[in-house]
Amino acid sequence: MKRTYIAGSAVGLLMLLAGCSDTPAPPPDTSAADQKALRDGEETWVKEWAAKDADKIAAHYADDATLALTDMPLVKGRDSIRTTIKGFLADKNLALSFTPSNVALSKGGDLAYTQGSYSITQTNAKTKKAEVEKGKYVTVYKKQADGAWKVVADIDNRDAPAAPVAGAKSAKTAKKAAPAAHRKKKK
């Protein structure tokens, strides 16, 4: 009888301990939805660049984000990034596109990165001619308390030096050519 009582108590104690486990249930797997949100976010971001909307472009960055661009010092903080973006947007030749080829999430689901290729057309400060640069990028995201993804680090790396856009004229050459064309019409 004593043995039955001890065995029954031991089984009951084990069941009680198993039921009182401190291990929480694993969070739901949202990786597919998060990957889609990141891809959709970058697609929207490209459209905002095309619309030249500095505030919407900068809104993708966290307050303490960093931006590392080719031939520029590191830009820190959303406000500084917005100022840098406004400088780019002042260029009438500016056109930027990028496409993620890879989206990866951390095991914990709070960090992610995208990597892909980009193409940017802008005016060369020295020659005043439009140039196109192609390269690759990595953007690191952190999931916010509200579930939104914000960029915490953004870096690009060009494949080769920028090349002149075919048929592009400098602003200086275009001004000189216009009066000459006008004179020819009068003759």
MDTraj code that builds the backbone (N, CA, C; nanometers):
import mdtraj as md
import numpy as np

residues = "MET LYS ARG THR TYR ILE ALA GLY SER ALA VAL GLY LEU LEU MET LEU LEU ALA GLY CYS SER ASP THR PRO ALA PRO PRO PRO ASP THR SER ALA ALA ASP GLN LYS ALA LEU ARG ASP GLY GLU GLU THR TRP VAL LYS GLU TRP ALA ALA LYS ASP ALA ASP LYS ILE ALA ALA HIS TYR ALA ASP ASP ALA THR LEU ALA LEU THR ASP MET PRO LEU VAL LYS GLY ARG ASP SER ILE ARG THR THR ILE LYS GLY PHE LEU ALA ASP LYS ASN LEU ALA LEU SER PHE THR PRO SER ASN VAL ALA LEU SER LYS GLY GLY ASP LEU ALA TYR THR GLN GLY SER TYR SER ILE THR GLN THR ASN ALA LYS THR LYS LYS ALA GLU VAL GLU LYS GLY LYS TYR VAL THR VAL TYR LYS LYS GLN ALA ASP GLY ALA TRP LYS VAL VAL ALA ASP ILE ASP ASN ARG ASP ALA PRO ALA ALA PRO VAL ALA GLY ALA LYS SER ALA LYS THR ALA LYS LYS ALA ALA PRO ALA ALA HIS ARG LYS LYS LYS LYS".split()
xyz = np.array([
    [0.0816, -0.1178, 0.0000],
    [0.0000, 0.0000, 0.0000],
    [0.0869, 0.1255, 0.0000],
    [0.1925, 0.1221, 0.0783],
    [0.2825, 0.2341, 0.0865],
    [0.3465, 0.2580, -0.0501],
    [0.3824, 0.1469, -0.1221],
    [0.4446, 0.1592, -0.2536],
    [0.3467, 0.2217, -0.3539],
    [0.2250, 0.1842, -0.3522],
    [0.1239, 0.2363, -0.4433],
    [0.1031, 0.3845, -0.4170],
    [0.1009, 0.4207, -0.2916],
    [0.0837, 0.5599, -0.2540],
    [0.2026, 0.6426, -0.3034],
    [0.3236, 0.5959, -0.2848],
    [0.4452, 0.6671, -0.3258],
    [0.4495, 0.6769, -0.4789],
    [0.4177, 0.5682, -0.5500],
    [0.4198, 0.5681, -0.6963],
    [0.3137, 0.6643, -0.7505],
    [0.1979, 0.6619, -0.6923],
    [0.0905, 0.7523, -0.7366],
    [0.1260, 0.8978, -0.7099],
    [0.1887, 0.9245, -0.5964],
    [0.2304, 1.0614, -0.5634],
    [0.3386, 1.1091, -0.6598],
    [0.4311, 1.0209, -0.6951],
    [0.5392, 1.0558, -0.7867],
    [0.4831, 1.0890, -0.9249],
    [0.3901, 1.0075, -0.9731],
    [0.3280, 1.0327, -1.1042],
    [0.2518, 1.1654, -1.0997],
    [0.1786, 1.1891, -0.9939],
    [0.1026, 1.3144, -0.9795],
    [0.1948, 1.4351, -0.9762],
    [0.3057, 1.4243, -0.9049],
    [0.4023, 1.5336, -0.8955],
    [0.4637, 1.5629, -1.0326],
    [0.4985, 1.4588, -1.1076],
    [0.5547, 1.4766, -1.2415],
    [0.4544, 1.5452, -1.3346],
    [0.3291, 1.5050, -1.3241],
    [0.2259, 1.5670, -1.4080],
    [0.2074, 1.7142, -1.3715],
    [0.2129, 1.7436, -1.2424],
    [0.2001, 1.8807, -1.1959],
    [0.3162, 1.9654, -1.2455],
    [0.4376, 1.9128, -1.2360],
    [0.5549, 1.9862, -1.2826],
    [0.5508, 2.0067, -1.4340],
    [0.5078, 1.9080, -1.5070],
    [0.4989, 1.9199, -1.6526],
    [0.3954, 2.0260, -1.6908],
    [0.2890, 2.0346, -1.6186],
    [0.1844, 2.1329, -1.6462],
    [0.2241, 2.2731, -1.6064],
    [0.3226, 2.2888, -1.5205],
    [0.3664, 2.4195, -1.4723],
    [0.4930, 2.4666, -1.5426],
    [0.5174, 2.4199, -1.6582],
    [0.6384, 2.4566, -1.7319],
    [0.6407, 2.6065, -1.7592],
    [0.7570, 2.6688, -1.7465],
    [0.7747, 2.8114, -1.7735],
    [0.7943, 2.8399, -1.9221],
    [0.8008, 2.7369, -2.0028],
    [0.8241, 2.7557, -2.1449],
    [0.6965, 2.8063, -2.2117],
    [0.7025, 2.9303, -2.2660],
    [0.5827, 2.9832, -2.3322],
    [0.5618, 2.9157, -2.4683],
    [0.4428, 2.9233, -2.5143],
    [0.4128, 2.8686, -2.6465],
    [0.4893, 2.9499, -2.7504],
    [0.5394, 2.8863, -2.8544],
    [0.6137, 2.9616, -2.9557],
    [0.5217, 3.0615, -3.0259],
    [0.5780, 3.1768, -3.0639],
    [0.4946, 3.2757, -3.1333],
    [0.4530, 3.2215, -3.2698],
    [0.3461, 3.2725, -3.3238],
    [0.3020, 3.2237, -3.4556],
    [0.4058, 3.2584, -3.5621],
    [0.4181, 3.1748, -3.6631],
    [0.5136, 3.1973, -3.7715],
    [0.4542, 3.2989, -3.8690],
    [0.5114, 3.4180, -3.8700],
    [0.4647, 3.5242, -3.9595],
    [0.5663, 3.5521, -4.0693],
    [0.6616, 3.4616, -4.0895],
    [0.7707, 3.4888, -4.1837],
    [0.7222, 3.5153, -4.3262],
    [0.6260, 3.4409, -4.3755],
    [0.5769, 3.4634, -4.5120],
    [0.5133, 3.6024, -4.5232],
    [0.4329, 3.6402, -4.4247],
    [0.3690, 3.7722, -4.4262],
    [0.4731, 3.8833, -4.4118],
    [0.5756, 3.8601, -4.3283],
    [0.6812, 3.9601, -4.3100],
    [0.7625, 3.9772, -4.4379],
    [0.7954, 3.8685, -4.5043],
    [0.8704, 3.8784, -4.6298],
    [0.7895, 3.9545, -4.7345],
    [0.6610, 3.9275, -4.7420],
    [0.5751, 3.9990, -4.8372],
    [0.5696, 4.1473, -4.8014],
    [0.5569, 4.1778, -4.6741],
    [0.5516, 4.3180, -4.6306],
    [0.6806, 4.3911, -4.6675],
    [0.7950, 4.3245, -4.6524],
    [0.9225, 4.3874, -4.6865],
    [0.9344, 4.4097, -4.8373],
    [0.8967, 4.3112, -4.9158],
    [0.9006, 4.3270, -5.0634],
    [0.8037, 4.4380, -5.1085],
    [0.6820, 4.4359, -5.0554],
    [0.5831, 4.5383, -5.0892],
    [0.6311, 4.6772, -5.0457],
    [0.6951, 4.6831, -4.9287],
    [0.7479, 4.8098, -4.8787],
    [0.8541, 4.8677, -4.9707],
    [0.9405, 4.7816, -5.0236],
    [1.0437, 4.8320, -5.1150],
    [0.9837, 4.8726, -5.2488],
    [0.8800, 4.8037, -5.2921],
    [0.8117, 4.8424, -5.4163],
    [0.7483, 4.9814, -5.3994],
    [0.6858, 5.0045, -5.2859],
    [0.6271, 5.1351, -5.2557],
    [0.7362, 5.2412, -5.2478],
    [0.8470, 5.2057, -5.1874],
    [0.9595, 5.2980, -5.1707],
    [1.0105, 5.3466, -5.3067],
    [1.0223, 5.2570, -5.4043],
    [1.0659, 5.2945, -5.5387],
    [0.9671, 5.3946, -5.5994],
    [0.8385, 5.3725, -5.5796],
    [0.7361, 5.4650, -5.6315],
    [0.7490, 5.6020, -5.5646],
    [0.7824, 5.6037, -5.4365],
    [0.7995, 5.7314, -5.3656],
    [0.9221, 5.8064, -5.4170],
    [1.0272, 5.7331, -5.4531],
    [1.1442, 5.7963, -5.5158],
    [1.1039, 5.8562, -5.6501],
    [1.0254, 5.7836, -5.7287],
    [0.9809, 5.8344, -5.8591],
    [0.8941, 5.9594, -5.8415],
    [0.8141, 5.9633, -5.7351],
    [0.7291, 6.0786, -5.7064],
    [0.8077, 6.1919, -5.6395],
    [0.9317, 6.1653, -5.6033],
    [1.0210, 6.2628, -5.5386],
    [0.9598, 6.3193, -5.4098],
    [0.9094, 6.2294, -5.3255],
    [0.8460, 6.2664, -5.1991],
    [0.9428, 6.2370, -5.0840],
    [1.0203, 6.3365, -5.0458],
    [1.1255, 6.3191, -4.9440],
    [1.0706, 6.2697, -4.8105],
    [0.9557, 6.3211, -4.7690],
    [0.9014, 6.2812, -4.6393],
    [0.8607, 6.1346, -4.6380],
    [0.7955, 6.0885, -4.7455],
    [0.7558, 5.9475, -4.7516],
    [0.8778, 5.8568, -4.7644],
    [0.9769, 5.9006, -4.8409],
    [1.0994, 5.8210, -4.8553],
    [1.1675, 5.8072, -4.7199],
    [1.1831, 5.9178, -4.6490],
    [1.2516, 5.9175, -4.5186],
    [1.1722, 5.8417, -4.4127],
    [1.0411, 5.8316, -4.4282],
    [0.9569, 5.7628, -4.3292],
    [0.9885, 5.6133, -4.3208],
    [1.0576, 5.5581, -4.4181],
    [1.0948, 5.4165, -4.4139],
    [1.2068, 5.3912, -4.3126],
    [1.2763, 5.4971, -4.2723],
    [1.3907, 5.4832, -4.1824],
    [1.3500, 5.4986, -4.0361],
    [1.4173, 5.4247, -3.9482],
    [1.4006, 5.4413, -3.8037],
    [1.4683, 5.5724, -3.7630],
    [1.4331, 5.6241, -3.6478],
    [1.4912, 5.7504, -3.6006],
    [1.6435, 5.7472, -3.5958],
    [1.7003, 5.6314, -3.5607],
    [1.8457, 5.6197, -3.5439],
    [1.9132, 5.5449, -3.6601],
    [1.8507, 5.5422, -3.7752],
    [1.9033, 5.4690, -3.8909],
    [2.0334, 5.5301, -3.9417],
    [2.1090, 5.4489, -4.0163],
    [2.2292, 5.4974, -4.0841],
    [2.2166, 5.4680, -4.2329],
    [2.2731, 5.5568, -4.3126],
    [2.2715, 5.5445, -4.4577],
    [2.4152, 5.5551, -4.5067],
    [2.4644, 5.4506, -4.5731],
    [2.6017, 5.4470, -4.6236],
    [2.5969, 5.4396, -4.7761],
    [2.6252, 5.5530, -4.8402],
    [2.6206, 5.5620, -4.9856],
    [2.7608, 5.5765, -5.0432],
    [2.7763, 5.5377, -5.1676],
    [2.9032, 5.5474, -5.2379],
    [2.9530, 5.6924, -5.2384],
    [3.0801, 5.7084, -5.2093],
    [3.1477, 5.8391, -5.2150],
    [3.0880, 5.9449, -5.1221],
    [3.0262, 5.9036, -5.0129],
    [2.9685, 5.9974, -4.9160],
    [2.9997, 5.9510, -4.7747],
    [3.0128, 6.0457, -4.6814],
    [3.0258, 6.0047, -4.5414],
    [2.8967, 5.9398, -4.4920],
    [2.9062, 5.8635, -4.3864],
    [2.7907, 5.7979, -4.3261],
    [2.6895, 5.9032, -4.2807],
    [2.5626, 5.8814, -4.3129],
    [2.4549, 5.9721, -4.2725],
    [2.3813, 5.9037, -4.1583],
    [2.3668, 5.9743, -4.0450],
    [2.3061, 5.9153, -3.9257],
    [2.1792, 5.9888, -3.8864],
    [2.0731, 5.9117, -3.8638],
    [1.9471, 5.9666, -3.8155],
    [1.8520, 6.0025, -3.9279],
    [1.7226, 5.9813, -3.9028],
    [1.6203, 6.0051, -4.0048],
    [1.6209, 6.1487, -4.0560],
    [1.6376, 6.2464, -3.9672],
    [1.6357, 6.3858, -4.0116],
    [1.7514, 6.4165, -4.1059],
    [1.8698, 6.3662, -4.0756],
    [1.9852, 6.3864, -4.1638],
    [1.9659, 6.3117, -4.2954],
    [1.9066, 6.1949, -4.2886],
    [1.8782, 6.1171, -4.4099],
    [1.7791, 6.1934, -4.4969],
    [1.6764, 6.2515, -4.4366],
    [1.5774, 6.3300, -4.5125],
    [1.6460, 6.4474, -4.5834],
    [1.7360, 6.5167, -4.5149],
    [1.8096, 6.6284, -4.5754],
    [1.8928, 6.5803, -4.6940],
    [1.9591, 6.4658, -4.6781],
    [2.0385, 6.4084, -4.7873],
    [1.9485, 6.3733, -4.9057],
    [1.8349, 6.3155, -4.8779],
    [1.7396, 6.2775, -4.9827],
    [1.6913, 6.4016, -5.0579],
    [1.6611, 6.5097, -4.9863],
    [1.6158, 6.6327, -5.0511],
    [1.7219, 6.6843, -5.1477],
    [1.8490, 6.6693, -5.1113],
    [1.9571, 6.7091, -5.2014],
    [1.9560, 6.6266, -5.3289],
    [1.9356, 6.4965, -5.3167],
    [1.9268, 6.4102, -5.4348],
    [1.8063, 6.4482, -5.5213],
    [1.6935, 6.4736, -5.4570],
    [1.5698, 6.5018, -5.5298],
    [1.5759, 6.6336, -5.6066],
    [1.6672, 6.7216, -5.5710],
    [1.6819, 6.8487, -5.6429],
    [1.7398, 6.8281, -5.7826],
    [1.7994, 6.7128, -5.8080],
    [1.8591, 6.6809, -5.9378],
    [1.7492, 6.6441, -6.0370],
    [1.7353, 6.7228, -6.1455],
    [1.6297, 6.6968, -6.2445],
    [1.6501, 6.5645, -6.3169],
    [1.7721, 6.5116, -6.3174],
    [1.7993, 6.3848, -6.3852],
    [1.7820, 6.2630, -6.2941],
    [1.7514, 6.2858, -6.1675],
    [1.7454, 6.1745, -6.0725],
    [1.6373, 6.0724, -6.1093],
    [1.6793, 5.9483, -6.1134],
    [1.5882, 5.8351, -6.1297],
    [1.6515, 5.7181, -6.0564],
    [1.5792, 5.6584, -5.9638],
    [1.6312, 5.5481, -5.8837],
    [1.5342, 5.4318, -5.8892],
    [1.5894, 5.3143, -5.9108],
    [1.5082, 5.1933, -5.9000],
    [1.5919, 5.0872, -5.8297],
    [1.5258, 5.0040, -5.7542],
    [1.5934, 4.8924, -5.6879],
    [1.4946, 4.7789, -5.6702],
    [1.5488, 4.6582, -5.6712],
    [1.4657, 4.5389, -5.6627],
    [1.5327, 4.4381, -5.5708],
    [1.4630, 4.3917, -5.4672],
    [1.5241, 4.2905, -5.3807],
    [1.5284, 4.1541, -5.4499],
    [1.6425, 4.0890, -5.4411],
    [1.6540, 3.9523, -5.4929],
    [1.6485, 3.8520, -5.3776],
    [1.6666, 3.9032, -5.2560],
    [1.6650, 3.8168, -5.1383],
    [1.6056, 3.8930, -5.0204],
    [1.5192, 3.8262, -4.9466],
    [1.4628, 3.8804, -4.8229],
    [1.4823, 3.7727, -4.7172],
    [1.5512, 3.8067, -4.6093],
    [1.5785, 3.7085, -4.5042],
    [1.5374, 3.7654, -4.3687],
    [1.4847, 3.6772, -4.2842],
    [1.4394, 3.7156, -4.1509],
    [1.5216, 3.6458, -4.0442],
    [1.5410, 3.7135, -3.9315],
    [1.6080, 3.6501, -3.8188],
    [1.5169, 3.5438, -3.7604],
    [1.5754, 3.4517, -3.6871],
    [1.4978, 3.3447, -3.6246],
    [1.3926, 3.4017, -3.5291],
    [1.4292, 3.5100, -3.4609],
    [1.3366, 3.5728, -3.3667],
    [1.2279, 3.6552, -3.4347],
    [1.2450, 3.6842, -3.5634],
    [1.1445, 3.7577, -3.6386],
    [1.1441, 3.9075, -3.6170],
    [1.2460, 3.9613, -3.5465],
    [1.2477, 4.1050, -3.5198],
    [1.3459, 4.1815, -3.6085],
    [1.4331, 4.1100, -3.6785],
    [1.5275, 4.1714, -3.7716],
    [1.5153, 4.1035, -3.9063],
    [1.5425, 4.1798, -4.0117],
    [1.5383, 4.1249, -4.1469],
    [1.6332, 4.2058, -4.2334],
    [1.6669, 4.1486, -4.3472],
    [1.7420, 4.2277, -4.4447],
    [1.6952, 4.1924, -4.5843],
    [1.7108, 4.2909, -4.6717],
    [1.6877, 4.2692, -4.8137],
    [1.8192, 4.2974, -4.8834],
    [1.8395, 4.2301, -4.9934],
    [1.9545, 4.2626, -5.0764],
    [1.9106, 4.2488, -5.2206],
    [1.9704, 4.3310, -5.3041],
    [1.9313, 4.3288, -5.4435],
    [2.0169, 4.4220, -5.5254],
    [1.9634, 4.4629, -5.6390],
    [2.0371, 4.5505, -5.7287],
    [1.9645, 4.6837, -5.7429],
    [2.0422, 4.7865, -5.7781],
    [1.9841, 4.9182, -5.7980],
    [2.0425, 4.9814, -5.9235],
    [1.9735, 5.0818, -5.9723],
    [2.0206, 5.1651, -6.0821],
    [1.9802, 5.3077, -6.0483],
    [2.0767, 5.3985, -6.0552],
    [2.0471, 5.5390, -6.0278],
    [2.1057, 5.6245, -6.1392],
    [2.0246, 5.7154, -6.1880],
    [2.0682, 5.8139, -6.2862],
    [2.0678, 5.9479, -6.2149],
    [2.1795, 6.0214, -6.2281],
    [2.1900, 6.1527, -6.1658],
    [2.2916, 6.2369, -6.2409],
    [2.2933, 6.3648, -6.2128],
    [2.3837, 6.4562, -6.2794],
    [2.5195, 6.4536, -6.2113],
    [2.6256, 6.4365, -6.2904],
    [2.7618, 6.4419, -6.2389],
    [2.7931, 6.5870, -6.2041],
    [2.8379, 6.6129, -6.0827],
    [2.8632, 6.7489, -6.0354],
    [2.9723, 6.8194, -6.1178],
    [3.0706, 6.7455, -6.1679],
    [3.1802, 6.8079, -6.2446],
    [3.1437, 6.8294, -6.3904],
    [3.0890, 6.7290, -6.4554],
    [3.0617, 6.7386, -6.5994],
    [2.9237, 6.7957, -6.6286],
    [2.8371, 6.7978, -6.5302],
    [2.6978, 6.8423, -6.5449],
    [2.6195, 6.7562, -6.6431],
    [2.6668, 6.6349, -6.6674],
    [2.5978, 6.5411, -6.7565],
    [2.5331, 6.4307, -6.6739],
    [2.4238, 6.3766, -6.7273],
    [2.3558, 6.2656, -6.6603],
    [2.4405, 6.1402, -6.6706],
    [2.4506, 6.0692, -6.5600],
    [2.5241, 5.9432, -6.5541],
    [2.4376, 5.8378, -6.4874],
    [2.4623, 5.7133, -6.5230],
    [2.3904, 5.6030, -6.4615],
    [2.4901, 5.5157, -6.3857],
    [2.4509, 5.4776, -6.2657],
    [2.5333, 5.3907, -6.1813],
    [2.4491, 5.2689, -6.1475],
    [2.5098, 5.1532, -6.1566],
    [2.4415, 5.0285, -6.1202],
    [2.5217, 4.9625, -6.0093],
    [2.4500, 4.8945, -5.9196],
    [2.5190, 4.8294, -5.8095],
    [2.4269, 4.7391, -5.7313],
    [2.4711, 4.7089, -5.6108],
    [2.3943, 4.6212, -5.5222],
    [2.3774, 4.6893, -5.3871],
    [2.2803, 4.6415, -5.3111],
    [2.2525, 4.7029, -5.1813],
    [2.2134, 4.5976, -5.0791],
    [2.2263, 4.6358, -4.9531],
    [2.1743, 4.5587, -4.8395],
    [2.1046, 4.6591, -4.7489],
    [1.9814, 4.6278, -4.7136],
    [1.9045, 4.7121, -4.6229],
    [1.8615, 4.6261, -4.5046],
    [1.8940, 4.6726, -4.3847],
    [1.8603, 4.5998, -4.2620],
    [1.7389, 4.6662, -4.1980],
    [1.6415, 4.5844, -4.1629],
    [1.5162, 4.6317, -4.1038],
    [1.5011, 4.5796, -3.9611],
    [1.4309, 4.6583, -3.8799],
    [1.3932, 4.6144, -3.7456],
    [1.2421, 4.6292, -3.7326],
    [1.1797, 4.5236, -3.6806],
    [1.0347, 4.5261, -3.6616],
    [1.0029, 4.6144, -3.5409],
    [0.9103, 4.7060, -3.5610],
    [0.8714, 4.7998, -3.4562],
    [0.7614, 4.7397, -3.3683],
    [0.7335, 4.8028, -3.2577],
    [0.6314, 4.7536, -3.1640],
    [0.4944, 4.7420, -3.2301],
    [0.4679, 4.8281, -3.3291],
    [0.3383, 4.8236, -3.3974],
    [0.3351, 4.7239, -3.5133],
    [0.4461, 4.6498, -3.5326],
    [0.4534, 4.5489, -3.6378],
    [0.5104, 4.6004, -3.7690],
    [0.5299, 4.7313, -3.7805],
    [0.5872, 4.7893, -3.9025],
    [0.7377, 4.7631, -3.9069],
    [0.7913, 4.7550, -4.0273],
    [0.9353, 4.7378, -4.0471],
    [0.9976, 4.8726, -4.0799],
    [1.1061, 4.9078, -4.0083],
    [1.1783, 5.0325, -4.0340],
    [1.3245, 4.9986, -4.0640],
    [1.3832, 5.0750, -4.1553],
    [1.5233, 5.0566, -4.1926],
    [1.6118, 5.1080, -4.0796],
    [1.7094, 5.0264, -4.0386],
    [1.8064, 5.0697, -3.9380],
    [1.9454, 5.0876, -3.9996],
    [1.9699, 5.0229, -4.1132],
    [2.0971, 5.0393, -4.1837],
    [2.0728, 5.0155, -4.3325],
    [2.1250, 5.1061, -4.4131],
    [2.1051, 5.0998, -4.5577],
    [2.2402, 5.1276, -4.6230],
    [2.2862, 5.0358, -4.7065],
    [2.4178, 5.0507, -4.7683],
    [2.4118, 5.0073, -4.9138],
    [2.4854, 5.0810, -4.9972],
    [2.4956, 5.0397, -5.1371],
    [2.6421, 5.0262, -5.1760],
    [2.6647, 4.9591, -5.2875],
    [2.7990, 4.9355, -5.3377],
    [2.7895, 4.9281, -5.4892],
    [2.8503, 5.0231, -5.5581],
    [2.8386, 5.0249, -5.7039],
    [2.9215, 4.9146, -5.7672],
    [2.8768, 4.8699, -5.8846],
    [2.9484, 4.7660, -5.9581],
    [3.0679, 4.8221, -6.0330],
    [3.0566, 4.9452, -6.0813],
    [3.1620, 5.0123, -6.1565],
    [3.1340, 5.1621, -6.1481],
    [3.2311, 5.2435, -6.1867],
    [3.2028, 5.3877, -6.1869],
    [3.0826, 5.4196, -6.2760],
    [3.0142, 5.5271, -6.2425],
    [2.8979, 5.5697, -6.3208],
    [2.9401, 5.5966, -6.4648],
    [2.8492, 5.5678, -6.5564],
    [2.8760, 5.5877, -6.6994],
    [2.7808, 5.6931, -6.7544],
    [2.8286, 5.7730, -6.8497],
    [2.7395, 5.8737, -6.9084],
    [2.6164, 5.8090, -6.9714],
    [2.5054, 5.8785, -6.9608],
    [2.3829, 5.8324, -7.0244],
    [2.3967, 5.8636, -7.1730],
    [2.3687, 5.7670, -7.2567],
    [2.3818, 5.7852, -7.4007],
    [2.2985, 5.9033, -7.4478],
    [2.3617, 5.9929, -7.5244],
    [2.2912, 6.1071, -7.5808],
    [2.2694, 6.2214, -7.4839],
    [2.3155, 6.2089, -7.3600],
    [2.2945, 6.3148, -7.2614],
    [2.3891, 6.4303, -7.2883],
    [2.3380, 6.5513, -7.2770],
    [2.4186, 6.6715, -7.2936],
    [2.4281, 6.7399, -7.1588],
    [2.5358, 6.8116, -7.1387],
    [2.5476, 6.8872, -7.0149],
    [2.4527, 7.0060, -7.0228],
    [2.4223, 7.0645, -6.9116],
    [2.3340, 7.1812, -6.9082],
    [2.3969, 7.2957, -6.9863],
    [2.5288, 7.3095, -6.9800],
    [2.6016, 7.4140, -7.0495],
    [2.5908, 7.3940, -7.2013],
    [2.6119, 7.2704, -7.2478],
    [2.6048, 7.2389, -7.3904],
    [2.4635, 7.2598, -7.4425],
    [2.3635, 7.2229, -7.3669],
    [2.2242, 7.2375, -7.4091],
    [2.1892, 7.3853, -7.4282],
    [2.2393, 7.4741, -7.3395],
    [2.2110, 7.6175, -7.3511],
    [2.2773, 7.6759, -7.4757],
    [2.4003, 7.6334, -7.5044],
    [2.4716, 7.6836, -7.6221],
    [2.4045, 7.6343, -7.7494],
    [2.3570, 7.5132, -7.7499],
    [2.2967, 7.4547, -7.8692],
    [2.1629, 7.5207, -7.9020],
    [2.0894, 7.5627, -7.8043],
    [1.9569, 7.6213, -7.8273],
    [1.9640, 7.7488, -7.9092],
    [2.0504, 7.8473, -7.8768],
    [2.0558, 7.9672, -7.9589],
    [2.1012, 7.9361, -8.1021],
    [2.1941, 7.8431, -8.1183],
    [2.2419, 7.8083, -8.2513],
    [2.1274, 7.7497, -8.3342],
    [2.0484, 7.6667, -8.2755],
    [1.9333, 7.6081, -8.3457],
    [1.8334, 7.7181, -8.3805],
    [1.8151, 7.8124, -8.2894],
    [1.7222, 7.9210, -8.3120],
    [1.7686, 8.0075, -8.4300],
    [1.8980, 8.0366, -8.4384],
    [1.9531, 8.1175, -8.5472],
    [1.9320, 8.0493, -8.6809],
    [1.9464, 7.9182, -8.6857],
    [1.9316, 7.8445, -8.8106],
    [1.7879, 7.8571, -8.8615],
    [1.6923, 7.8610, -8.7725],
    [1.5522, 7.8699, -8.8135],
    [1.5216, 8.0038, -8.8782],
    [1.5882, 8.1110, -8.8334],
    [1.5612, 8.2444, -8.8858],
    [1.6116, 8.2621, -9.0274],
    [1.7107, 8.1877, -9.0685],
    [1.7699, 8.2045, -9.2012],
    [1.6808, 8.1615, -9.3099],
])
top = md.Topology()
chain = top.add_chain()
for i, resn in enumerate(residues, 1):
    res = top.add_residue(resn, chain, resSeq=i)
    for name in ("N", "CA", "C"):
        top.add_atom(name, md.element.get_by_symbol(name[0]), res)
traj = md.Trajectory(xyz[None], top)
